[in-house]
């Protein structure tokens, strides 16, 4: 195996050197070659800084409107602020007559006039500042990996509570503006402490990981938001899904988990879940209250015997 030593500076003998295997280095370079152009938020509203938008389509609209392909929830950004045209390695930005202008590297670009972006260009849309990374930029790979690491639970691979708290208000706002259904499933593993006590914590970790994998692969759709809220409690947000449909999804989860064989180090464990289901009410815009209703309905399932789905009003 070939190793590569990458060091910085030559005078200070205490300076550390990073050792990267040839295979790892080659793999990262291949990943960089395949990385699409991207925009990274450098300055913006809470929850946006560091967010990366890979540019894999031929056209994008940057704006404040909820239906924009790159939506920036900041009042200084026009509803439809600018358009991006992607043609292979070339990306052009066009200001759409925005109120606060589109600025590239300190220069205002004229409305409705294409401006070709170069690597590391800084784009200012209202008060939001983004950086453009051209196709094949290794920074796009590094930034994506950091975002994924922060957003994904290390054990189960589903979203973290932090990612949920960032995403949930966005989905609630989308539901409000588009008058779109939004449902919530809160689920909890029944008698999880007994599993840990009887079989050990490694077995408990196995149950958490396997359950999340089963739900992710067999039930949850690609556009649903599945997160670990903490311990053995999980949350699923289902956009465009009525209360009745969400209840059917919850029952499918319950049946699927109950019928799944959980075997760890030769020992078989019986795993069941309790679930609570609620839908966003008209004018309900507070995530904490929405989640509280779901959690209370889950508690009813546990109080009424567990291994069941309870649907709230």
Helices and strands as residue ranges (DSSP letters): E 3-6, E 18-21, H 22-34, E 38-43, E 52-54, E 59-63, E 70-71, E 82-87, E 90-95, E 102-104, E 107-108, E 115-116, E 122-125, E 128-133, H 138-151, H 161-178, E 182-189, H 192-199, H 201-218, E 225-230, E 233-239, H 243-259, E 262-264, E 267-269, E 273-279, H 287-303, E 309-311
